[in-house]
Structure formats: C-alpha cells, structure tokens
Amino acid sequence: MDTEFDWITLDDDEEVLWADTPHPYSLVPSFIVGVPLSFVLVGIPLLVGSYLSHKNTNYVVTSDALYRKTGVLSRNVQRIEFDKVQDTSYSQTFLGGQFGYGSVDISTAGGSGIEMSFQNVADPQSLQSLVNERIKRRSGSETDAEGKVAVLDDILTELRAIRQAVDGEDGVAAGDDAGDDATDRAGDEPDAVPDPDAADDDALEPSDFEFDATTDER
C-alpha cells in the first residue's frame, strides 16, 4: 500500500479506484476573508486552520467501500460499504461551479440524513457516477448470489423428492416379493401320506409259509 493510504486497511481483493483531497481552489473563500483580517492578527489562525484542514483531509473510493479521513491534531476515519449506501447527491456553490469542484453526499439505509460527505472535490458529478456504478454492481453480485442459492435449494428439494419416491417404490416391491413367497409356500402340495393298506399288502401272509407235510417213503 502507498504511504499516502497508510491510514486505511484494505482487504486482499480490495483495490483503490479513486482518491483525492479537497480542491485547492476551495481555499479561495478562506483567503478572501482571512488575508484582510490578518492585519489585525485575527485572520492568521483562520488561514492556518483552513490550510491544515485541507492538507489533512483525504477521500478514497475502493471496490468495496468509501473512506473519509479528517482531523488536524487527531485522526478521524469513516468507512461506509457500498451495500449500505441508499442514496447519493452532489452540489456546487457558485465558486465551485466556476472552478469545477463540489460536494458529494452519501446517505445510508437506516441512517438519519447524510452519513458521509466528500466536500470540495473535483468533478463531483463524475465521482457520484462512480459511486452509483459500484452500488449497482455490488447489488447485482448479491442478487446473482441469492439466485444461485435459490436454484441450489430447488435442486436439493427435487433430489429429496426423487429419493423419497424411489425409496417408496423399493418398499412396495419388497412387500410384493414377500407376499408372493408366502403365496407360493401356501400353494405347495404337502408330501404324500403313506397308505396303510399298501403297507398291509406288502406284509407276509401265513399262507405264504404253508408246505407239504407228506412223509417220504423209504
């Protein structure tokens, strides 16, 4: 990071798009009033204060947020992310219109009035266009991300429905197979019962043992 931006900490993928200080001609009104008063020592503090405030004021626009640094003896750094910006506007005084500088005001969602002002910057209309472009791009990226999440949710819902349908069909098929097996087992003919008459027929009768008792003659 450049030494001129050592008062801010940027993210790894964050880059500076625009940076500036108040326009030099914005000091003209202070000099117009302060120079005559310097003869009575009243204008000197006014001139010195205006110059130091000008030198210690910085504005930065990055790819993610807006930054504003002010303060002479102390340092005050303000940061507003683009997704929080709700409205922008710019204005120019008579001198600003003549010398090409003005102020860009930033309002945030939920805020009360103007939350940040880039005062006396060169070409304020171009700066406002840059800020609005980044807001639209950031909003478009968030919309695309939300759309992708919604599509993934729909896909997961369909996959769950398909899985439930398949599991239900498998359960019905398993029940049908079990019923068929039981029917087959019930329909099988039992083994033949032995016939007692047939057993008696196979038994030997006493007549089978009759023989001729005739005595052989010698």
C-alpha positions as CSV (number, residue, x, y, z in Angstrom):
1,M,0.0,0.0,0.0
2,D,1.2,3.5,-0.8
3,T,2.3,5.7,2.2
4,E,-0.5,8.1,1.3
5,F,-3.1,5.4,2.2
6,D,-1.4,4.2,5.4
7,W,-4.5,5.4,7.3
8,I,-6.8,2.6,5.9
9,T,-6.5,-1.1,5.8
10,L,-7.7,-2.8,2.6
11,D,-8.8,-6.4,2.2
12,D,-6.8,-8.7,0.0
13,D,-9.1,-8.3,-3.0
14,E,-9.9,-4.6,-2.4
15,E,-8.4,-2.0,-4.7
16,V,-8.4,1.8,-4.8
17,L,-10.5,3.2,-7.6
18,W,-10.3,6.9,-6.8
19,A,-8.5,9.1,-4.3
20,D,-8.3,12.8,-3.8
21,T,-8.2,15.7,-1.4
22,P,-10.3,18.9,-1.4
23,H,-9.8,21.1,-4.5
24,P,-7.1,23.8,-4.0
25,Y,-9.5,26.5,-5.1
26,S,-11.8,25.6,-2.2
27,L,-9.3,27.7,-0.1
28,V,-10.1,30.8,-2.0
29,P,-13.0,31.9,0.2
30,S,-10.8,31.4,3.3
31,F,-8.1,33.6,1.8
32,I,-10.5,36.2,0.7
33,V,-11.7,36.6,4.3
34,G,-8.5,35.7,6.1
35,V,-6.0,37.9,4.3
36,P,-7.6,41.3,5.2
37,L,-8.2,40.1,8.8
38,S,-4.5,39.0,9.1
39,F,-3.5,42.6,9.6
40,V,-5.2,42.5,12.9
41,L,-3.9,39.0,13.7
42,V,-7.4,37.5,13.6
43,G,-7.1,36.2,10.1
44,I,-3.9,34.3,10.7
45,P,-5.5,31.5,12.7
46,L,-8.2,31.3,10.1
47,L,-5.8,30.9,7.3
48,V,-3.6,28.3,9.1
49,G,-6.6,26.3,10.2
50,S,-8.1,26.2,6.7
51,Y,-4.8,25.1,5.2
52,L,-4.2,22.4,7.8
53,S,-7.7,21.1,7.4
54,H,-7.3,21.0,3.7
55,K,-4.0,19.1,3.9
56,N,-5.3,16.5,6.4
57,T,-8.5,15.6,4.6
58,N,-8.5,12.6,2.3
59,Y,-11.2,10.8,0.3
60,V,-10.8,7.3,-1.1
61,V,-13.2,5.1,-3.1
62,T,-12.3,1.4,-3.3
63,S,-14.0,-1.5,-4.9
64,D,-15.8,-2.3,-1.6
65,A,-16.3,0.9,0.3
66,L,-16.0,4.7,0.8
67,Y,-13.4,6.2,3.1
68,R,-13.0,9.7,4.5
69,K,-10.2,10.9,6.8
70,T,-10.3,14.3,8.6
71,G,-8.6,15.9,11.6
72,V,-5.6,18.1,12.3
73,L,-4.3,17.2,15.7
74,S,-6.3,13.9,15.7
75,R,-7.4,11.5,13.1
76,N,-11.0,10.5,12.3
77,V,-11.5,7.8,9.6
78,Q,-15.0,6.9,8.4
79,R,-15.9,3.9,6.3
80,I,-19.2,3.0,4.5
81,E,-19.6,-0.1,2.5
82,F,-21.5,0.1,-0.8
83,D,-24.2,-2.3,0.2
84,K,-25.2,0.1,3.0
85,V,-25.4,3.2,0.7
86,Q,-29.0,4.1,-0.1
87,D,-28.7,7.5,-1.8
88,T,-26.1,9.9,-3.3
89,S,-26.3,13.5,-4.3
90,Y,-23.9,16.3,-5.3
91,S,-24.0,20.0,-5.0
92,Q,-21.9,23.0,-6.2
93,T,-21.6,26.6,-4.9
94,F,-21.1,29.5,-7.3
95,L,-17.4,29.3,-6.9
96,G,-17.5,25.5,-7.2
97,G,-19.3,25.7,-10.4
98,Q,-16.8,28.2,-11.8
99,F,-13.7,26.3,-10.7
100,G,-15.1,22.7,-11.2
101,Y,-15.4,21.4,-7.6
102,G,-18.3,20.5,-5.4
103,S,-19.5,18.1,-2.7
104,V,-20.9,14.6,-2.9
105,D,-23.2,13.5,-0.1
106,I,-23.8,9.9,0.9
107,S,-26.9,8.6,2.8
108,T,-27.2,5.1,4.2
109,A,-30.1,2.7,4.8
110,G,-31.4,3.3,8.3
111,G,-29.4,6.4,8.8
112,S,-30.6,9.8,9.6
113,G,-29.7,12.2,6.8
114,I,-26.2,12.5,5.3
115,E,-23.8,10.0,6.8
116,M,-20.7,11.0,4.7
117,S,-19.8,14.0,2.6
118,F,-16.9,14.4,0.2
119,Q,-16.6,18.1,0.4
120,N,-15.0,20.3,-2.3
121,V,-13.8,17.5,-4.6
122,A,-13.0,18.0,-8.2
123,D,-15.7,17.0,-10.7
124,P,-18.3,15.8,-8.2
125,Q,-20.7,14.6,-10.9
126,S,-18.1,12.0,-12.1
127,L,-17.5,10.9,-8.5
128,Q,-21.2,10.4,-7.9
129,S,-21.4,8.3,-11.1
130,L,-18.6,6.2,-10.0
131,V,-20.2,5.6,-6.6
132,N,-23.6,4.7,-8.2
133,E,-21.9,2.3,-10.6
134,R,-20.2,0.5,-7.7
135,I,-23.5,0.3,-5.8
136,K,-25.3,-1.2,-8.8
137,R,-22.5,-3.7,-9.4
138,R,-22.5,-4.7,-5.7
139,S,-26.2,-5.1,-5.7
140,G,-26.1,-7.2,-8.9
141,S,-23.5,-9.5,-7.4
142,E,-25.6,-10.1,-4.3
143,T,-28.7,-10.7,-6.4
144,D,-26.8,-13.3,-8.5
145,A,-25.5,-15.0,-5.4
146,E,-29.1,-15.1,-3.9
147,G,-30.3,-16.5,-7.3
148,K,-27.7,-19.3,-7.3
149,V,-28.6,-20.2,-3.7
150,A,-32.3,-20.4,-4.6
151,V,-31.5,-22.6,-7.6
152,L,-29.4,-25.0,-5.4
153,D,-32.2,-25.1,-2.9
154,D,-34.7,-26.1,-5.7
155,I,-32.3,-28.8,-6.9
156,L,-31.9,-30.2,-3.4
157,T,-35.7,-30.3,-2.9
158,E,-36.2,-32.2,-6.2
159,L,-33.5,-34.6,-5.3
160,R,-35.1,-35.3,-2.0
161,A,-38.4,-35.9,-3.6
162,I,-36.9,-38.3,-6.2
163,R,-35.1,-40.2,-3.4
164,Q,-38.3,-40.5,-1.4
165,A,-40.2,-41.7,-4.4
166,V,-37.5,-44.3,-5.2
167,D,-37.4,-45.5,-1.5
168,G,-41.2,-45.8,-1.6
169,E,-41.2,-47.9,-4.8
170,D,-38.5,-50.2,-3.3
171,G,-40.6,-50.7,-0.2
172,V,-43.7,-51.6,-2.2
173,A,-41.6,-54.0,-4.4
174,A,-40.2,-55.7,-1.3
175,G,-43.6,-56.1,0.2
176,D,-44.9,-57.7,-3.1
177,D,-42.0,-60.1,-3.2
178,A,-42.7,-61.2,0.4
179,G,-46.3,-61.7,-0.4
180,D,-45.5,-63.8,-3.5
181,D,-43.2,-66.0,-1.5
182,A,-45.8,-66.6,1.2
183,T,-48.4,-67.5,-1.5
184,D,-46.0,-69.9,-3.2
185,R,-45.3,-71.6,0.1
186,A,-49.0,-71.8,0.9
187,G,-49.8,-73.3,-2.6
188,D,-47.2,-76.0,-2.4
189,E,-48.9,-79.5,-2.1
190,P,-47.9,-81.4,1.1
191,D,-45.9,-84.6,0.9
192,A,-47.9,-87.7,0.2
193,V,-49.3,-89.5,3.3
194,P,-48.3,-93.2,3.4
195,D,-51.2,-95.6,2.6
196,P,-51.8,-98.1,5.4
197,D,-53.5,-100.6,3.1
198,A,-50.4,-100.6,0.9
199,A,-48.3,-101.4,4.0
200,D,-50.6,-104.4,4.7
201,D,-50.3,-105.6,1.2
202,D,-46.6,-105.7,1.5
203,A,-46.8,-107.7,4.7
204,L,-46.2,-111.5,4.5
205,E,-49.3,-113.7,4.9
206,P,-49.3,-117.0,7.0
207,S,-50.3,-118.9,3.9
208,D,-47.0,-118.0,2.3
209,F,-45.4,-120.3,4.8
210,E,-47.6,-123.4,4.1
211,F,-45.7,-126.5,2.8
212,D,-46.5,-130.2,2.0
213,A,-46.2,-132.4,5.2
214,T,-46.0,-135.7,3.2
215,T,-43.5,-138.2,4.6
216,D,-41.1,-139.6,2.2
217,E,-41.4,-143.4,1.8
218,R,-38.3,-145.4,2.2
